[in-house]
Amino acid sequence: MRKVLVVDSGHRTETDLLSTELAELGLASITTSVEAAEAVLDMMDLPSAVFMNMPGRPEGLEPLRRLAATLRGSDRTAGVPIIEWTREAALSVGGVSALLKAAIGPQALHAPET
C-alpha cells in the first residue's frame, strides 16, 4: 500500500498524528477537507484506503460520517477501505498499522507500490 487519502474537517493542527504515522509507515498521503474530497478523488488514482480523520469534538463529525457512508456505497470506491480514524481509537488498537491490517489484512503495509 502506498497511496492513501486523508479527509478531515479542514481544521488542522500543527501536530497531525495521523499524517505523522502514515509518513512513518512510508505511505504517501493526500489530506483534503471533506468539502473537496470527492473532487480530489476524481483527480487521483484510486487510493488504497481513505482515512476519515474524525475530530475530537462533536462539531464536524456529521459531514465526515455522511461522506464515509457515501464512499462506502459508491462504485467508484468499491473495495477501498473507508476507515474512521480517531486518535483515541488508534491508540487503543495499536496505531495506524493495526487499523490498516484490520481493514485490509496483513499485506496492508507490504503491497507493491502502484
C-alpha positions as a Markdown table, in Angstrom:
| # | Residue | x | y | z |
|---|---|---|---|---|
| 1 | Met | 0.0 | 0.0 | 0.0 |
| 2 | Arg | 1.4 | 3.3 | -0.9 |
| 3 | Lys | -1.3 | 5.9 | -1.5 |
| 4 | Val | -4.0 | 6.9 | 0.9 |
| 5 | Leu | -6.4 | 9.8 | 1.1 |
| 6 | Val | -7.0 | 11.6 | 4.4 |
| 7 | Val | -10.2 | 13.6 | 4.7 |
| 8 | Asp | -10.7 | 15.9 | 7.6 |
| 9 | Ser | -12.9 | 18.8 | 8.7 |
| 10 | Gly | -10.5 | 21.4 | 7.3 |
| 11 | His | -9.3 | 22.4 | 10.8 |
| 12 | Arg | -5.7 | 21.1 | 11.2 |
| 13 | Thr | -3.3 | 21.4 | 14.0 |
| 14 | Glu | 0.5 | 21.7 | 13.7 |
| 15 | Thr | 0.9 | 18.2 | 15.0 |
| 16 | Asp | -1.3 | 15.9 | 13.0 |
| 17 | Leu | -0.8 | 12.5 | 14.5 |
| 18 | Leu | -2.4 | 10.6 | 11.6 |
| 19 | Ser | -0.3 | 12.2 | 8.9 |
| 20 | Thr | 2.8 | 11.7 | 11.0 |
| 21 | Glu | 2.0 | 8.0 | 11.5 |
| 22 | Leu | 1.3 | 7.5 | 7.8 |
| 23 | Ala | 4.6 | 9.1 | 6.9 |
| 24 | Glu | 6.5 | 6.9 | 9.4 |
| 25 | Leu | 4.9 | 3.8 | 7.7 |
| 26 | Gly | 6.2 | 5.0 | 4.4 |
| 27 | Leu | 2.8 | 5.8 | 3.0 |
| 28 | Ala | 2.1 | 8.7 | 0.7 |
| 29 | Ser | -1.0 | 10.6 | 1.7 |
| 30 | Ile | -3.0 | 13.4 | 0.4 |
| 31 | Thr | -5.0 | 15.4 | 3.0 |
| 32 | Thr | -8.1 | 17.3 | 1.9 |
| 33 | Ser | -11.2 | 18.8 | 3.5 |
| 34 | Val | -14.5 | 17.0 | 3.5 |
| 35 | Glu | -15.8 | 19.6 | 1.0 |
| 36 | Ala | -13.1 | 18.9 | -1.5 |
| 37 | Ala | -12.7 | 15.1 | -1.0 |
| 38 | Glu | -14.8 | 14.0 | -4.0 |
| 39 | Ala | -13.1 | 16.4 | -6.4 |
| 40 | Val | -9.7 | 15.1 | -5.1 |
| 41 | Leu | -10.8 | 11.5 | -5.6 |
| 42 | Asp | -11.8 | 12.4 | -9.2 |
| 43 | Met | -8.3 | 13.7 | -9.9 |
| 44 | Met | -6.2 | 10.9 | -8.3 |
| 45 | Asp | -5.7 | 7.2 | -8.9 |
| 46 | Leu | -7.9 | 5.0 | -6.7 |
| 47 | Pro | -6.3 | 5.2 | -3.2 |
| 48 | Ser | -5.5 | 2.0 | -1.2 |
| 49 | Ala | -7.5 | 3.4 | 1.7 |
| 50 | Val | -9.4 | 6.5 | 2.8 |
| 51 | Phe | -9.0 | 7.7 | 6.3 |
| 52 | Met | -11.7 | 9.9 | 7.7 |
| 53 | Asn | -9.8 | 11.9 | 10.3 |
| 54 | Met | -12.6 | 12.4 | 12.8 |
| 55 | Pro | -12.3 | 15.5 | 15.1 |
| 56 | Gly | -12.1 | 15.0 | 18.8 |
| 57 | Arg | -15.2 | 17.2 | 19.3 |
| 58 | Pro | -18.8 | 16.6 | 18.1 |
| 59 | Glu | -18.7 | 19.6 | 15.7 |
| 60 | Gly | -17.7 | 18.5 | 12.2 |
| 61 | Leu | -18.4 | 14.8 | 12.7 |
| 62 | Glu | -21.6 | 14.6 | 10.7 |
| 63 | Pro | -20.2 | 15.7 | 7.3 |
| 64 | Leu | -17.4 | 13.2 | 7.7 |
| 65 | Arg | -19.7 | 10.4 | 8.6 |
| 66 | Arg | -22.1 | 11.3 | 5.6 |
| 67 | Leu | -19.1 | 11.3 | 3.2 |
| 68 | Ala | -17.9 | 8.0 | 4.6 |
| 69 | Ala | -21.3 | 6.4 | 4.1 |
| 70 | Thr | -21.4 | 7.8 | 0.5 |
| 71 | Leu | -17.9 | 6.4 | -0.3 |
| 72 | Arg | -18.8 | 3.0 | 1.2 |
| 73 | Gly | -21.8 | 2.8 | -1.1 |
| 74 | Ser | -20.1 | 4.2 | -4.3 |
| 75 | Asp | -18.9 | 2.0 | -7.2 |
| 76 | Arg | -16.0 | 4.5 | -7.6 |
| 77 | Thr | -14.5 | 3.4 | -4.3 |
| 78 | Ala | -15.7 | -0.2 | -4.3 |
| 79 | Gly | -13.1 | -2.3 | -2.4 |
| 80 | Val | -11.4 | 0.7 | -0.9 |
| 81 | Pro | -11.4 | 0.6 | 3.0 |
| 82 | Ile | -13.0 | 3.7 | 4.4 |
| 83 | Ile | -11.5 | 4.0 | 7.9 |
| 84 | Glu | -13.0 | 6.3 | 10.5 |
| 85 | Trp | -9.9 | 7.4 | 12.4 |
| 86 | Thr | -9.7 | 9.0 | 15.9 |
| 87 | Arg | -6.6 | 9.4 | 17.9 |
| 88 | Glu | -8.2 | 7.6 | 20.8 |
| 89 | Ala | -9.3 | 4.6 | 18.7 |
| 90 | Ala | -5.9 | 4.3 | 17.1 |
| 91 | Leu | -4.1 | 4.4 | 20.4 |
| 92 | Ser | -6.4 | 1.7 | 21.8 |
| 93 | Val | -5.9 | -0.7 | 18.9 |
| 94 | Gly | -2.2 | -0.1 | 18.3 |
| 95 | Gly | -2.0 | 2.8 | 15.8 |
| 96 | Val | -2.4 | 3.2 | 12.1 |
| 97 | Ser | -0.7 | 0.0 | 11.2 |
| 98 | Ala | -3.1 | -2.0 | 13.3 |
| 99 | Leu | -6.1 | -0.2 | 11.7 |
| 100 | Leu | -4.7 | -0.9 | 8.3 |
| 101 | Lys | -4.1 | -4.6 | 9.0 |
| 102 | Ala | -7.6 | -4.9 | 10.4 |
| 103 | Ala | -9.2 | -3.2 | 7.4 |
| 104 | Ile | -7.1 | -4.6 | 4.6 |
| 105 | Gly | -5.2 | -7.6 | 6.0 |
| 106 | Pro | -1.6 | -8.4 | 6.8 |
| 107 | Gln | -0.4 | -7.3 | 3.3 |
| 108 | Ala | -1.5 | -3.7 | 4.0 |
| 109 | Leu | 2.0 | -2.4 | 4.6 |
| 110 | His | 3.7 | -4.7 | 2.2 |
| 111 | Ala | 1.8 | -4.3 | -1.1 |
| 112 | Pro | 3.7 | -3.2 | -4.1 |
| 113 | Glu | 3.7 | 0.5 | -5.0 |
| 114 | Thr | 1.1 | 1.4 | -7.6 |
